[in-house]
Every structure is written in structure tokens, then in C-alpha cells.
């Protein structure tokens, strides 16, 4: 008797979930705004800022004073949380920071001709 109730409940919940999923897809498709996409073969810029809907910088791609590339990811409080860069000495690095912009984890690779396997 309980098994029959659980099977019916399972079928009802499965059908309800499927119905909600279909309504969600229809809602998304009806509210989807199709935007014009422009294809650009090449783009030259000095600095690229990606902003959120409020106009806050979320990603910055730039060069430092030496002309070396850097990329910064910002949190909602405008603090750098992830930094990616290449130093003048050839180091490539990624730094992960906390909410106070203190570096907590780094991963870096030195430009070298030696290879090491792990």
C-alpha cells in the first residue's frame, strides 16, 4: 500500500517538475532579448574594462608601467580578487586575494629551459 502511494507521489512530483521546467524554458525564451552581434576581425585598444549592470568594473585588461600584460578581476566592493600577469623577468603568475586584497595564493611559472614532470 505504501509503495503504491510513493510511486504515485513520485510520478506526480516528476510530472510537476517537468511542467515547471517547460514553463521556465518558455518564460526565458519569451523574455530573451535578441541583441545585434557585431563580428570584429581585429580590435586594438589600450585598456579593456568589463562592467556589470551598475557600471562597476568587474574585469580589467591592461598593461603595467613596463608594458607587461595584466588582468584583474574585481569583487562587488571593487577589490582585486584575482590578478594575472607576466613580469619583466618572464614570470607568468596568478594571484588570488582575499576581501582586503591580500594575496592568499599564488601560482607562478618562471621562464626557463628546464622541464620538470610531476
C-alpha atoms as an extended CHARMM CRD file, in Angstrom:
* protein
*
       118  EXT
         1         1  UNK       CA              0.0000000000        0.0000000000        0.0000000000  PROA      1               0.0000000000
         2         2  UNK       CA              2.7670000000        2.4820000000        0.9470000000  PROA      2               0.0000000000
         3         3  UNK       CA              4.7470000000        1.5150000000       -2.1440000000  PROA      3               0.0000000000
         4         4  UNK       CA              1.7970000000        2.4050000000       -4.3740000000  PROA      4               0.0000000000
         5         5  UNK       CA              1.4290000000        5.8040000000       -2.6540000000  PROA      5               0.0000000000
         6         6  UNK       CA              5.1540000000        6.5130000000       -3.0470000000  PROA      6               0.0000000000
         7         7  UNK       CA              5.0510000000        5.5280000000       -6.7160000000  PROA      7               0.0000000000
         8         8  UNK       CA              2.0820000000        7.8470000000       -7.3330000000  PROA      8               0.0000000000
         9         9  UNK       CA              3.7770000000       10.6550000000       -5.4020000000  PROA      9               0.0000000000
        10        10  UNK       CA              6.9700000000       10.1200000000       -7.3890000000  PROA      10              0.0000000000
        11        11  UNK       CA              5.0480000000       10.2580000000      -10.6860000000  PROA      11              0.0000000000
        12        12  UNK       CA              3.1560000000       13.4000000000       -9.6050000000  PROA      12              0.0000000000
        13        13  UNK       CA              6.3560000000       15.1460000000       -8.4840000000  PROA      13              0.0000000000
        14        14  UNK       CA              8.1720000000       14.1240000000      -11.6520000000  PROA      14              0.0000000000
        15        15  UNK       CA              5.3750000000       15.4520000000      -13.8490000000  PROA      15              0.0000000000
        16        16  UNK       CA              5.1430000000       18.6500000000      -11.8010000000  PROA      16              0.0000000000
        17        17  UNK       CA              8.9010000000       19.1650000000      -12.1050000000  PROA      17              0.0000000000
        18        18  UNK       CA              8.7470000000       18.6210000000      -15.8610000000  PROA      18              0.0000000000
        19        19  UNK       CA              5.8670000000       21.0790000000      -16.1630000000  PROA      19              0.0000000000
        20        20  UNK       CA              7.7470000000       23.7280000000      -14.1360000000  PROA      20              0.0000000000
        21        21  UNK       CA             10.8410000000       23.1460000000      -16.2810000000  PROA      21              0.0000000000
        22        22  UNK       CA              8.8400000000       23.6310000000      -19.5010000000  PROA      22              0.0000000000
        23        23  UNK       CA              7.2290000000       26.8200000000      -18.1530000000  PROA      23              0.0000000000
        24        24  UNK       CA             10.6600000000       28.1130000000      -17.1510000000  PROA      24              0.0000000000
        25        25  UNK       CA             12.0950000000       27.4830000000      -20.6250000000  PROA      25              0.0000000000
        26        26  UNK       CA              9.0840000000       29.1890000000      -22.2580000000  PROA      26              0.0000000000
        27        27  UNK       CA              9.4190000000       32.1570000000      -19.8830000000  PROA      27              0.0000000000
        28        28  UNK       CA             13.1290000000       32.5070000000      -20.6400000000  PROA      28              0.0000000000
        29        29  UNK       CA             12.5570000000       32.2880000000      -24.3920000000  PROA      29              0.0000000000
        30        30  UNK       CA              9.7270000000       34.8330000000      -24.3100000000  PROA      30              0.0000000000
        31        31  UNK       CA             11.8080000000       37.3010000000      -22.2960000000  PROA      31              0.0000000000
        32        32  UNK       CA             15.0350000000       36.7690000000      -24.1800000000  PROA      32              0.0000000000
        33        33  UNK       CA             16.1110000000       39.9330000000      -25.8810000000  PROA      33              0.0000000000
        34        34  UNK       CA             17.9910000000       39.2150000000      -29.0700000000  PROA      34              0.0000000000
        35        35  UNK       CA             20.8430000000       41.6690000000      -29.4500000000  PROA      35              0.0000000000
        36        36  UNK       CA             22.7480000000       42.5420000000      -32.5620000000  PROA      36              0.0000000000
        37        37  UNK       CA             26.1350000000       40.8660000000      -32.6150000000  PROA      37              0.0000000000
        38        38  UNK       CA             28.9190000000       42.5890000000      -34.4790000000  PROA      38              0.0000000000
        39        39  UNK       CA             31.7940000000       40.4490000000      -35.6600000000  PROA      39              0.0000000000
        40        40  UNK       CA             35.1620000000       42.1840000000      -35.4350000000  PROA      40              0.0000000000
        41        41  UNK       CA             38.1900000000       40.5800000000      -37.0520000000  PROA      41              0.0000000000
        42        42  UNK       CA             40.7310000000       42.6240000000      -35.1030000000  PROA      42              0.0000000000
        43        43  UNK       CA             40.4590000000       45.1250000000      -32.3020000000  PROA      43              0.0000000000
        44        44  UNK       CA             43.2640000000       47.3310000000      -30.9870000000  PROA      44              0.0000000000
        45        45  UNK       CA             42.7310000000       49.0380000000      -27.6540000000  PROA      45              0.0000000000
        46        46  UNK       CA             44.9290000000       50.2340000000      -24.8130000000  PROA      46              0.0000000000
        47        47  UNK       CA             42.6850000000       49.0860000000      -21.9670000000  PROA      47              0.0000000000
        48        48  UNK       CA             39.5700000000       46.9400000000      -21.7310000000  PROA      48              0.0000000000
        49        49  UNK       CA             37.0910000000       47.2890000000      -18.8900000000  PROA      49              0.0000000000
        50        50  UNK       CA             34.1760000000       44.8900000000      -18.4910000000  PROA      50              0.0000000000
        51        51  UNK       CA             31.4050000000       46.4240000000      -16.3980000000  PROA      51              0.0000000000
        52        52  UNK       CA             28.4490000000       44.9820000000      -14.5150000000  PROA      52              0.0000000000
        53        53  UNK       CA             24.9050000000       46.3110000000      -14.9060000000  PROA      53              0.0000000000
        54        54  UNK       CA             25.6450000000       49.0570000000      -12.3260000000  PROA      54              0.0000000000
        55        55  UNK       CA             28.7080000000       50.3420000000      -14.1980000000  PROA      55              0.0000000000
        56        56  UNK       CA             31.2810000000       48.8590000000      -11.8060000000  PROA      56              0.0000000000
        57        57  UNK       CA             34.4730000000       47.4420000000      -13.2910000000  PROA      57              0.0000000000
        58        58  UNK       CA             34.4580000000       43.6530000000      -12.9130000000  PROA      58              0.0000000000
        59        59  UNK       CA             37.3840000000       42.7490000000      -15.2240000000  PROA      59              0.0000000000
        60        60  UNK       CA             40.2600000000       44.9490000000      -16.3460000000  PROA      60              0.0000000000
        61        61  UNK       CA             42.7450000000       44.0040000000      -19.0620000000  PROA      61              0.0000000000
        62        62  UNK       CA             45.6350000000       46.4360000000      -19.2440000000  PROA      62              0.0000000000
        63        63  UNK       CA             49.4080000000       46.7630000000      -19.2330000000  PROA      63              0.0000000000
        64        64  UNK       CA             51.5690000000       47.9090000000      -16.3520000000  PROA      64              0.0000000000
        65        65  UNK       CA             54.1250000000       50.7640000000      -16.4850000000  PROA      65              0.0000000000
        66        66  UNK       CA             56.6320000000       48.4610000000      -18.2260000000  PROA      66              0.0000000000
        67        67  UNK       CA             54.1380000000       47.4430000000      -20.9070000000  PROA      67              0.0000000000
        68        68  UNK       CA             53.6860000000       43.9410000000      -19.4850000000  PROA      68              0.0000000000
        69        69  UNK       CA             50.1580000000       42.4790000000      -19.6630000000  PROA      69              0.0000000000
        70        70  UNK       CA             47.9080000000       42.1780000000      -16.6450000000  PROA      70              0.0000000000
        71        71  UNK       CA             44.3330000000       41.1650000000      -15.9900000000  PROA      71              0.0000000000
        72        72  UNK       CA             42.3800000000       41.8870000000      -12.7920000000  PROA      72              0.0000000000
        73        73  UNK       CA             39.0540000000       40.5350000000      -11.5670000000  PROA      73              0.0000000000
        74        74  UNK       CA             37.1510000000       42.6660000000       -9.0320000000  PROA      74              0.0000000000
        75        75  UNK       CA             34.5370000000       41.7830000000       -6.4140000000  PROA      75              0.0000000000
        76        76  UNK       CA             31.4270000000       43.8030000000       -5.5680000000  PROA      76              0.0000000000
        77        77  UNK       CA             33.4660000000       46.0480000000       -3.2320000000  PROA      77              0.0000000000
        78        78  UNK       CA             35.8790000000       46.9470000000       -6.0680000000  PROA      78              0.0000000000
        79        79  UNK       CA             38.6920000000       44.8990000000       -4.5310000000  PROA      79              0.0000000000
        80        80  UNK       CA             41.0270000000       42.9040000000       -6.7820000000  PROA      80              0.0000000000
        81        81  UNK       CA             40.3690000000       39.2310000000       -6.0730000000  PROA      81              0.0000000000
        82        82  UNK       CA             42.2700000000       37.6100000000       -8.9540000000  PROA      82              0.0000000000
        83        83  UNK       CA             45.2750000000       39.0100000000      -10.7860000000  PROA      83              0.0000000000
        84        84  UNK       CA             47.0330000000       37.5100000000      -13.8110000000  PROA      84              0.0000000000
        85        85  UNK       CA             50.2880000000       38.9750000000      -15.1030000000  PROA      85              0.0000000000
        86        86  UNK       CA             53.6200000000       38.4770000000      -16.8230000000  PROA      86              0.0000000000
        87        87  UNK       CA             56.5930000000       40.1980000000      -15.1910000000  PROA      87              0.0000000000
        88        88  UNK       CA             59.5430000000       41.8570000000      -16.9850000000  PROA      88              0.0000000000
        89        89  UNK       CA             61.6980000000       38.8490000000      -15.9930000000  PROA      89              0.0000000000
        90        90  UNK       CA             59.3830000000       36.4450000000      -17.7980000000  PROA      90              0.0000000000
        91        91  UNK       CA             57.3980000000       35.0900000000      -14.8570000000  PROA      91              0.0000000000
        92        92  UNK       CA             53.7570000000       34.3070000000      -15.5300000000  PROA      92              0.0000000000
        93        93  UNK       CA             51.6650000000       34.4700000000      -12.3960000000  PROA      93              0.0000000000
        94        94  UNK       CA             48.1960000000       34.2070000000      -10.9860000000  PROA      94              0.0000000000
        95        95  UNK       CA             47.3680000000       35.6360000000       -7.5790000000  PROA      95              0.0000000000
        96        96  UNK       CA             44.2280000000       35.0080000000       -5.5620000000  PROA      96              0.0000000000
        97        97  UNK       CA             43.3620000000       37.6090000000       -2.9490000000  PROA      97              0.0000000000
        98        98  UNK       CA             41.0160000000       37.9030000000       -0.0120000000  PROA      98              0.0000000000
        99        99  UNK       CA             38.4110000000       40.6050000000        0.5770000000  PROA      99              0.0000000000
       100       100  UNK       CA             41.1490000000       43.0230000000        1.7060000000  PROA      100             0.0000000000
       101       101  UNK       CA             43.2450000000       42.4910000000       -1.4700000000  PROA      101             0.0000000000
       102       102  UNK       CA             45.8080000000       40.4740000000        0.4910000000  PROA      102             0.0000000000
       103       103  UNK       CA             47.3420000000       37.7930000000       -1.7190000000  PROA      103             0.0000000000
       104       104  UNK       CA             46.4970000000       34.3860000000       -0.2370000000  PROA      104             0.0000000000
       105       105  UNK       CA             47.5570000000       32.0330000000       -3.0360000000  PROA      105             0.0000000000
       106       106  UNK       CA             49.9020000000       32.4300000000       -5.9830000000  PROA      106             0.0000000000
       107       107  UNK       CA             50.7870000000       30.2460000000       -8.8940000000  PROA      107             0.0000000000
       108       108  UNK       CA             53.7440000000       31.3300000000      -10.9900000000  PROA      108             0.0000000000
       109       109  UNK       CA             55.9180000000       29.9370000000      -13.7320000000  PROA      109             0.0000000000
       110       110  UNK       CA             59.4640000000       31.1530000000      -14.3610000000  PROA      110             0.0000000000
       111       111  UNK       CA             60.6940000000       31.4150000000      -17.9120000000  PROA      111             0.0000000000
       112       112  UNK       CA             63.2540000000       28.5960000000      -18.1170000000  PROA      112             0.0000000000
       113       113  UNK       CA             64.5510000000       25.9080000000      -20.4410000000  PROA      113             0.0000000000
       114       114  UNK       CA             64.3930000000       23.2180000000      -17.7400000000  PROA      114             0.0000000000
       115       115  UNK       CA             61.3570000000       20.9490000000      -17.5920000000  PROA      115             0.0000000000
       116       116  UNK       CA             60.0890000000       19.1760000000      -14.5470000000  PROA      116             0.0000000000
       117       117  UNK       CA             57.4670000000       16.4310000000      -14.5600000000  PROA      117             0.0000000000
       118       118  UNK       CA             55.1940000000       15.6730000000      -11.6970000000  PROA      118             0.0000000000
